[in-house]
Amino acid sequence: MCALRETYDLFLDNWNDNPFLLSGFLTQFMDTCRGKGWSPLVMVLKAENRIIGVAPLAIRERYGIRFAKPLIKSWFSRDFIIEDNLNDVFMQHLLDFLFRTLGCQIASLDFQSDSKNLETLEKLCRTGRIHVLRNSEMGHDVLSISHSWEEYQRLRGKNFRRELRRLDRDLTRAGEWRIVSTNGENDRFDVLDRILNVEKNSWKEAWRARASRSVDEDLLAVWKGSRIAAKTNHDFGSKVWFLELNGKAIAYSLVLYYKQKGFFVKTSYDKRFGELSPGICVLSAVVHDFFAKREKSFVDFLTHLPFQERWNPVYLPQTRVTLWKETLLNRIFSFVLRAVFSNRARTLLEIVSRRLQILNPLE
């Protein structure tokens, strides 16, 4: 990856608006992937000495079955980056690479549901006798920045403005508060330490303890990747927004900026101040900033969660496809996989998995 970095980033600069595919982030995701027992790799397709498409992948073999999946989690990347009008060429090479070169039996890939690449893939699979199983996944909310803040508030209505005033009053009653932002450079305090202190007192900490996870690996990967990207990509930037109450940070939001988009990557709050809705407060401040400056066209929430509805974003659905070729081993897998997504699947899956000791590759 290091040898291709300059050419790779130049290709992304021309054809990509997703910061998580930049080489600085990709190296972090590859390290995380290795730590979980997967082998990361990036398929780079070149023509006439130029890159025309890239596919970051992860490979693992269990019980004699080789699986492939996207290297980057679906909320960070929902498609492949391909030069315009070369979708058919790239997707055909991708299928050959997965099933012939790598010898995979099973592959799962993520796409935005209206993706041209998904349509192309399904067409090629039909002609190539590759089975395709579709499954709806959580998509993401996107907010268009097309008005001034005043006009946006008016369009959202009285209840929206009333809620903002209530949040302000509740914080004022609790003490002296302010919202500050930093890009993490030349600060008198360690920004990452402040983030981690909020995380330690958030509801997520109990969830991580139950899952035997000491840290948020995605948070650390994105933080390290953003430090690298800020130095190597002129279109990239990042900020951390903190809500401080009586001098203490009680909520934060990590926001990335790339080309014409903003991205809400991580937001968390100290659960001891939950009645003040600190997470909503800090996100509202960032949304206000986007509308006030109007330097970006869209804000991507990366997720689709109920609390985001207050900003009236547009929901973009997502699809995961699982691919396999018809072999004896894959016939067994096909039986198990289709059972997973049927209404009576769970009991049947447990029985078959115990007897055949086949790992569900989607987990």
C-alpha angles and dihedrals in degrees: 000000000000092000091053097041099106095043091042094052091046090055091049091049089059101041110019139072097177112102094197090072093059113115093248091061095037093061090053093050089049091055091050090048093054090051089060096052099262126122112231123212138160121221107215116188116201132188127180089000094303133101113252100175145359134205118188107207142174124212132198135167122212129170090351094307119115115211130193127196138160114290091219122060115254097249090059099043128018104175147012123271111239133167112255117276093011097091095112093050094048097044092050091052089047092055091047090049093050100044104027110025097035095029094224119172095194133027131179120196134182127223139167103255095244094046117140087213091060091052090049093048094052091049092052092046091055092054093041095051092242116147118234126199117188124207128178114237132189108283128198141255122242125193120204116222098211103129140051116264091253093052092045092053090049091051092049091056140224096305091058093051091044091054092051090053091048092052089051093050094048092052092046091053090051094055143272111341141173141168118232133179133204138177089216096250125118094357124153090228135046106260095201091052090054090050092050092048089057090047092053090060097041128102087250091071092069090048091051090050091054089048092048092241118140096191141017100260093191091054093051093045092051092045093052092042092051091053089056096041092051089060098044107033120058093197093057130087140155139198136186115216117204130194107211123196117189090344095309125109107237100168140016141185124202109211129186126202121202127165107310097345140080123206129205099213107167132003126174141157142200105266091214087072096042094124088066092058091229094173091055090046095055093043091049089054091053093047088050089052092052092052094041094053098031091199093134131054099210141019117211116206089193089215140056108231130156097244090060091067090082088075093049099230126175115256117228113195124219135213132205117202124198116204131196138159124232109265131133091259092047092049087063090046091047090056091051096042095050088049090056091063098040123097093247095041109112101069091040092050092052092051095047094043092052093050099042098029091222117160118227101238094205094068 
